[in-house]
Amino acid sequence: MQKDDPLQVDVRDGSAAGTRIYQITGPITLPNLFTFQDSMRQGEPPQLAILDLTQVPYMDSAGMGSIINYFTHCQRRGIKLVIAGVSARVSELFKMTGVDTLIPMKDSIEAAEGLV
């Protein structure tokens, strides 16, 4: 998977009422930001939004900015945001920027759904 590969976002309801899972496949980078942002804001707002980053091999600073932007969007609307399945490479970016202390991160979707 290349840094400029397309981004795909599959959206589904979680097992608990009010939970929405955004399964993201591909790099979250500047060329893919509009796809990412548009997908995050479609439909009725959930109570719990889970970003499944299991299939995200790479994220640049623009992608991180987009995650932070969505986090503030969620905070203003009373939506809880959890990130699940972060790869080691993407996890390092979260740690370097300190975002890992702002947004809850879980190893799996199942663990994230337990926060409802």
Backbone as a printed PyTorch tensor [residue, N CA C, xyz], in Angstrom:
tensor([[[  0.8490,  -1.1750,   0.0000],
         [  0.0000,   0.0000,   0.0000],
         [  0.8950,   1.2380,   0.0000]],

        [[  0.6420,   2.1460,  -0.9060],
         [  1.4340,   3.3580,  -1.0500],
         [  0.8000,   4.5140,  -0.2770]],

        [[  1.5960,   5.5400,  -0.0210],
         [  1.1050,   6.7080,   0.6970],
         [  0.0030,   7.4410,  -0.0540]],

        [[ -0.0290,   7.3060,  -1.3840],
         [ -1.0360,   8.0070,  -2.1710],
         [ -2.1570,   7.0870,  -2.6520]],

        [[ -2.2520,   5.8810,  -2.0870],
         [ -3.3640,   4.9920,  -2.4150],
         [ -4.6780,   5.6360,  -1.9710]],

        [[ -5.7830,   5.2520,  -2.5990],
         [ -7.0740,   5.8240,  -2.1940],
         [ -7.4840,   5.3500,  -0.8040]],

        [[ -8.3430,   6.1230,  -0.2030],
         [ -8.8580,   5.8110,   1.1340],
         [-10.2870,   5.3220,   0.9970]],

        [[-10.6160,   4.2970,   1.7560],
         [-11.9790,   3.7840,   1.7700],
         [-12.4740,   3.8140,   3.2060]],

        [[-13.7050,   4.2850,   3.3950],
         [-14.3080,   4.3170,   4.7160],
         [-15.6300,   3.5660,   4.6510]],

        [[-15.7080,   2.4570,   5.3860],
         [-16.9420,   1.6860,   5.4850],
         [-17.5720,   2.0020,   6.8330]],

        [[-18.8420,   2.3490,   6.8040],
         [-19.5430,   2.7610,   8.0190],
         [-20.6070,   1.7150,   8.3490]],

        [[-20.6290,   1.3180,   9.6170],
         [-21.6570,   0.3720,  10.0660],
         [-22.0110,   0.6580,  11.5160]],

        [[-23.1710,   0.1950,  11.9280],
         [-23.5770,   0.3260,  13.3240],
         [-22.8330,  -0.6980,  14.1540]],

        [[-22.5290,  -0.3160,  15.3780],
         [-21.8780,  -1.2320,  16.3020],
         [-22.8960,  -2.1300,  16.9730]],

        [[-22.4280,  -2.9830,  17.8700],
         [-23.3310,  -3.9220,  18.5370],
         [-24.2100,  -3.2430,  19.5790]],

        [[-23.7720,  -2.1260,  20.1160],
         [-24.5770,  -1.3930,  21.1050],
         [-25.3110,  -0.2400,  20.4060]],

        [[-26.5040,   0.0390,  20.8720],
         [-27.2830,   1.1350,  20.3030],
         [-26.5050,   2.4390,  20.4160]],

        [[-26.5480,   3.2440,  19.3720],
         [-25.8780,   4.5310,  19.3850],
         [-24.4010,   4.4890,  19.0310]],

        [[-23.9140,   3.3070,  18.6260],
         [-22.5020,   3.1500,  18.2780],
         [-22.3470,   3.0600,  16.7590]],

        [[-21.3960,   3.8000,  16.2210],
         [-21.0910,   3.7310,  14.7920],
         [-19.5990,   3.4460,  14.6350]],

        [[-19.3000,   2.4910,  13.7580],
         [-17.9180,   2.0940,  13.5000],
         [-17.5320,   2.5690,  12.1040]],

        [[-16.4070,   3.2650,  12.0310],
         [-15.8530,   3.7390,  10.7720],
         [-14.6040,   2.9040,  10.4980]],

        [[-14.7310,   1.9400,   9.6030],
         [-13.5850,   1.1000,   9.2610],
         [-12.8390,   1.7680,   8.1140]],

        [[-11.6330,   2.2020,   8.3940],
         [-10.8450,   2.9760,   7.4460],
         [ -9.7650,   2.0770,   6.8500]],

        [[ -9.6790,   2.0890,   5.5220],
         [ -8.7000,   1.2810,   4.8180],
         [ -7.8910,   2.1930,   3.9020]],

        [[ -6.5860,   2.1920,   4.1060],
         [ -5.6970,   3.0160,   3.2980],
         [ -5.0570,   4.1030,   4.1440]],

        [[ -4.1290,   4.8380,   3.5450],
         [ -3.4390,   5.8960,   4.2910],
         [ -4.3200,   7.1250,   4.4920]],

        [[ -4.2220,   7.7200,   5.6580],
         [ -4.9290,   8.9850,   5.9130],
         [ -3.9060,  10.0880,   5.6630]],

        [[ -3.9730,  10.6490,   4.4600],
         [ -2.9930,  11.6330,   4.0130],
         [ -3.6980,  12.7990,   3.3360]],

        [[ -2.9480,  13.8370,   3.0420],
         [ -3.4960,  15.0400,   2.4270],
         [ -4.3820,  14.7540,   1.2130]],

        [[ -3.9680,  13.9030,   0.2740],
         [ -4.8340,  13.6560,  -0.8820],
         [ -6.1670,  12.9700,  -0.5360]],

        [[ -6.2350,  12.3250,   0.6340],
         [ -7.4350,  11.5740,   1.0220],
         [ -8.3130,  12.2890,   2.0520]],

        [[ -7.9630,  13.5050,   2.4280],
         [ -8.6740,  14.1690,   3.5200],
         [-10.1540,  14.3770,   3.2570]],

        [[-10.5150,  14.7730,   2.0490],
         [-11.9250,  15.0370,   1.7930],
         [-12.7520,  13.7640,   1.9070]],

        [[-12.2200,  12.6480,   1.4520],
         [-12.9170,  11.3670,   1.6030],
         [-13.1250,  11.0630,   3.0800]],

        [[-12.0740,  11.2310,   3.8570],
         [-12.1510,  10.9710,   5.2960],
         [-13.1660,  11.8930,   5.9680]],

        [[-13.0410,  13.1900,   5.7530],
         [-13.9110,  14.1640,   6.4090],
         [-15.3620,  14.0050,   6.0140]],

        [[-15.6340,  13.7770,   4.7450],
         [-17.0160,  13.6030,   4.2890],
         [-17.6570,  12.3750,   4.9200]],

        [[-16.9110,  11.2990,   5.0270],
         [-17.4400,  10.0610,   5.6040],
         [-17.7670,  10.2080,   7.0860]],

        [[-16.9700,  10.9860,   7.7910],
         [-17.1620,  11.1310,   9.2340],
         [-18.4140,  11.9250,   9.5930]],

        [[-18.8800,  12.7540,   8.6960],
         [-19.9770,  13.6600,   9.0480],
         [-21.3130,  13.3050,   8.4000]],

        [[-21.4030,  12.1200,   7.8160],
         [-22.6540,  11.7060,   7.1840],
         [-23.5880,  11.0760,   8.2130]],

        [[-24.8690,  11.2730,   8.0090],
         [-25.8740,  10.6270,   8.8480],
         [-26.0360,  11.2810,  10.2030]],

        [[-26.9070,  10.6690,  10.9810],
         [-27.1630,  11.1370,  12.3410],
         [-25.9300,  10.9030,  13.2120]],

        [[-25.6180,  11.8570,  14.0750],
         [-24.4480,  11.6670,  14.9560],
         [-24.6690,  10.5090,  15.9290]],

        [[-23.6640,   9.6640,  16.1100],
         [-23.7790,   8.5670,  17.0740],
         [-23.4740,   9.0590,  18.4930]],

        [[-23.7250,   8.2010,  19.4630],
         [-23.3040,   8.4930,  20.8380],
         [-21.8310,   8.1320,  21.0090]],

        [[-21.4330,   7.0580,  20.3240],
         [-20.0460,   6.5870,  20.3670],
         [-19.5740,   6.3560,  18.9350]],

        [[-18.5050,   7.0250,  18.5500],
         [-17.8890,   6.8430,  17.2360],
         [-16.5710,   6.1040,  17.4320]],

        [[-16.4140,   5.0060,  16.7090],
         [-15.1810,   4.2200,  16.7810],
         [-14.4860,   4.3030,  15.4310]],

        [[-13.2580,   4.8110,  15.4410],
         [-12.4450,   4.8240,  14.2300],
         [-11.5740,   3.5790,  14.2540]],

        [[-11.8760,   2.6450,  13.3590],
         [-11.0900,   1.4170,  13.2520],
         [ -9.9380,   1.6740,  12.2870]],

        [[ -8.7340,   1.8210,  12.8330],
         [ -7.5510,   2.1230,  12.0300],
         [ -6.6850,   0.8910,  11.7520]],

        [[ -7.2700,  -0.2890,  11.9200],
         [ -6.5380,  -1.5340,  11.7140],
         [ -5.8830,  -1.5930,  10.3370]],

        [[ -6.5570,  -1.0620,   9.3190],
         [ -6.0680,  -1.1350,   7.9440],
         [ -5.4560,   0.1850,   7.4610]],

        [[ -5.0040,   1.0150,   8.4180],
         [ -4.3500,   2.2860,   8.0670],
         [ -2.8450,   2.1150,   8.2960]],

        [[ -2.0830,   1.9630,   7.2010],
         [ -0.6570,   1.7200,   7.3620],
         [  0.1640,   2.9820,   7.5870]],

        [[ -0.4150,   4.1220,   7.2350],
         [  0.3530,   5.3640,   7.2630],
         [ -0.5870,   6.5410,   7.4610]],

        [[ -0.1010,   7.5470,   8.1790],
         [ -0.8510,   8.7810,   8.3670],
         [  0.1570,   9.9200,   8.3770]],

        [[ -0.1220,  10.9870,   7.6260],
         [  0.7650,  12.1480,   7.6630],
         [  0.1910,  13.2010,   8.6110]],

        [[  0.8640,  14.3390,   8.7100],
         [  0.4240,  15.3830,   9.6460],
         [ -0.9570,  15.9220,   9.2720]],

        [[ -1.2750,  15.9730,   7.9870],
         [ -2.6130,  16.4170,   7.5710],
         [ -3.6720,  15.4170,   8.0330]],

        [[ -3.3450,  14.1340,   7.9530],
         [ -4.2610,  13.1080,   8.4460],
         [ -4.4660,  13.2190,   9.9460]],

        [[ -3.3820,  13.4570,  10.6760],
         [ -3.4940,  13.6390,  12.1240],
         [ -4.3460,  14.8560,  12.4390]],

        [[ -4.1420,  15.9260,  11.6930],
         [ -4.9560,  17.1220,  11.8870],
         [ -6.4280,  16.8420,  11.6500]],

        [[ -6.7160,  15.9990,  10.6910],
         [ -8.0960,  15.6410,  10.3950],
         [ -8.7170,  14.8190,  11.5280]],

        [[ -7.9390,  13.9380,  12.1250],
         [ -8.4100,  13.1600,  13.2850],
         [ -8.7080,  14.1130,  14.4510]],

        [[ -7.8100,  15.0480,  14.6940],
         [ -8.0070,  16.0160,  15.7840],
         [ -9.2330,  16.8820,  15.5030]],

        [[ -9.4040,  17.2870,  14.2530],
         [-10.5730,  18.0760,  13.8660],
         [-11.8500,  17.2870,  14.1400]],

        [[-11.8690,  16.0030,  13.7920],
         [-13.0550,  15.1860,  14.0510],
         [-13.2680,  15.0180,  15.5580]],

        [[-12.1980,  14.8940,  16.3140],
         [-12.2990,  14.7900,  17.7700],
         [-12.9790,  16.0310,  18.3610]],

        [[-12.5770,  17.2110,  17.9280],
         [-13.2100,  18.4380,  18.4450],
         [-14.6570,  18.5420,  17.9760]],

        [[-14.9290,  18.0940,  16.7470],
         [-16.3030,  18.0280,  16.2280],
         [-17.1590,  17.1660,  17.1580]],

        [[-16.6250,  16.0050,  17.5430],
         [-17.3400,  15.0950,  18.4450],
         [-17.5470,  15.7160,  19.8190]],

        [[-16.5230,  16.3430,  20.3520],
         [-16.6290,  16.9560,  21.6750],
         [-17.7330,  18.0060,  21.7180]],

        [[-17.8220,  18.8330,  20.6880],
         [-18.8470,  19.8810,  20.6430],
         [-20.2510,  19.3000,  20.5960]],

        [[-20.3960,  18.0890,  20.1130],
         [-21.7100,  17.4690,  19.9570],
         [-22.0020,  16.4020,  21.0150]],

        [[-21.1020,  16.2420,  21.9630],
         [-21.3160,  15.2590,  23.0150],
         [-21.1360,  13.8150,  22.5610]],

        [[-20.3710,  13.6210,  21.5080],
         [-20.1000,  12.2860,  20.9770],
         [-18.7840,  11.7930,  21.5660]],

        [[-18.7800,  10.5660,  22.0380],
         [-17.5300,   9.9790,  22.5320],
         [-16.8080,   9.3540,  21.3560]],

        [[-15.5280,   9.6580,  21.1970],
         [-14.7030,   9.1190,  20.1180],
         [-13.6520,   8.1890,  20.7020]],

        [[-13.5210,   7.0140,  20.0920],
         [-12.5020,   6.0430,  20.4840],
         [-11.8110,   5.5690,  19.2070]],

        [[-10.5100,   5.3750,  19.2840],
         [ -9.7420,   4.8630,  18.1590],
         [ -9.3350,   3.4320,  18.4850]],

        [[ -9.5250,   2.5430,  17.5130],
         [ -9.2280,   1.1220,  17.7320],
         [ -8.2520,   0.6050,  16.6770]],

        [[ -7.4290,  -0.3620,  17.0910],
         [ -6.5880,  -1.1030,  16.1660],
         [ -5.4880,  -0.3110,  15.4900]],

        [[ -4.7970,   0.5160,  16.2130],
         [ -3.7640,   1.3610,  15.6280],
         [ -2.4760,   0.5500,  15.4280]],

        [[ -1.8950,   0.6550,  14.2240],
         [ -0.6270,  -0.0220,  13.9420],
         [  0.4970,   0.6550,  14.7210]],

        [[  1.6250,  -0.0210,  14.8340],
         [  2.7710,   0.5260,  15.5630],
         [  3.2360,   1.8360,  14.9390]],

        [[  3.2670,   1.9080,  13.6190],
         [  3.7360,   3.1110,  12.9310],
         [  2.8270,   4.3110,  13.2010]],

        [[  1.5290,   4.0970,  13.0900],
         [  0.5670,   5.1800,  13.3340],
         [  0.5360,   5.5210,  14.8250]],

        [[  0.6900,   4.5280,  15.6720],
         [  0.7240,   4.7560,  17.1120],
         [  1.8590,   5.6950,  17.4990]],

        [[  3.0000,   5.5600,  16.8510],
         [  4.1330,   6.4500,  17.1280],
         [  3.7780,   7.9060,  16.8380]],

        [[  3.0320,   8.1470,  15.7650],
         [  2.5950,   9.5070,  15.4400],
         [  1.6600,  10.0430,  16.5210]],

        [[  0.7450,   9.1970,  16.9970],
         [ -0.1580,   9.6150,  18.0810],
         [  0.6470,   9.9740,  19.3310]],

        [[  1.6710,   9.1740,  19.6400],
         [  2.4930,   9.4330,  20.8230],
         [  3.3420,  10.6890,  20.6620]],

        [[  3.9590,  10.8670,  19.4840],
         [  4.8190,  12.0470,  19.2500],
         [  4.0320,  13.3490,  19.3580]],

        [[  2.7850,  13.3180,  18.9350],
         [  1.9590,  14.5300,  18.9570],
         [  1.1850,  14.6990,  20.2610]],

        [[  1.1880,  13.6850,  21.1060],
         [  0.4620,  13.7520,  22.3680],
         [ -1.0240,  13.4800,  22.2290]],

        [[ -1.4650,  13.1320,  21.0380],
         [ -2.8870,  12.8700,  20.8090],
         [ -3.3390,  11.6060,  21.5460]],

        [[ -2.4030,  10.6940,  21.8060],
         [ -2.7500,   9.4690,  22.5370],
         [ -3.2300,   9.7650,  23.9550]],

        [[ -2.9350,  10.9550,  24.4750],
         [ -3.4180,  11.3340,  25.8090],
         [ -4.7760,  12.0310,  25.7520]],

        [[ -5.2070,  12.4200,  24.5580],
         [ -6.4970,  13.1110,  24.3820],
         [ -7.6210,  12.1720,  23.9930]],

        [[ -7.3320,  11.2930,  23.0510],
         [ -8.3570,  10.4200,  22.4980],
         [ -8.1320,   9.0060,  23.0200]],

        [[ -9.1740,   8.3900,  23.6060],
         [ -9.0180,   7.0040,  24.0710],
         [ -8.6620,   6.0720,  22.9130]],

        [[ -7.7420,   5.1630,  23.1740],
         [ -7.3090,   4.2040,  22.1620],
         [ -7.4370,   2.8030,  22.7370]],

        [[ -8.0140,   1.9060,  21.9400],
         [ -8.1900,   0.5080,  22.3420],
         [ -7.5870,  -0.3910,  21.2780]],

        [[ -7.2500,  -1.6150,  21.6870],
         [ -6.6260,  -2.5610,  20.7640],
         [ -7.5960,  -3.1230,  19.7290]],

        [[ -8.8910,  -3.1490,  20.0580],
         [ -9.8650,  -3.7670,  19.1620],
         [-11.1930,  -3.0130,  19.1960]],

        [[-12.0110,  -3.3030,  18.2050],
         [-13.3610,  -2.7230,  18.1640],
         [-14.1630,  -3.1980,  19.3680]],

        [[-14.0180,  -4.4740,  19.7080],
         [-14.7620,  -5.0390,  20.8380],
         [-14.4370,  -4.2950,  22.1230]],

        [[-13.1620,  -4.0090,  22.3490],
         [-12.7550,  -3.2680,  23.5510],
         [-13.3020,  -1.8440,  23.5140]],

        [[-13.3210,  -1.2330,  22.3390],
         [-13.8520,   0.1250,  22.2040],
         [-15.3490,   0.1560,  22.4500]],

        [[-16.0640,  -0.8660,  21.9750],
         [-17.5110,  -0.9180,  22.1930],
         [-17.8600,  -1.1020,  23.6590]],

        [[-16.9460,  -1.6150,  24.4370],
         [-17.1750,  -1.7780,  25.8670],
         [-17.2390,  -0.4590,  26.6110]],

        [[-16.9350,   0.6560,  25.9390],
         [-16.9560,   1.9750,  26.5820],
         [-18.3080,   2.6730,  26.5020]],

        [[-19.3160,   1.9940,  25.9430],
         [-20.6420,   2.6260,  25.8100],
         [-21.2170,   2.8900,  27.1660]]])
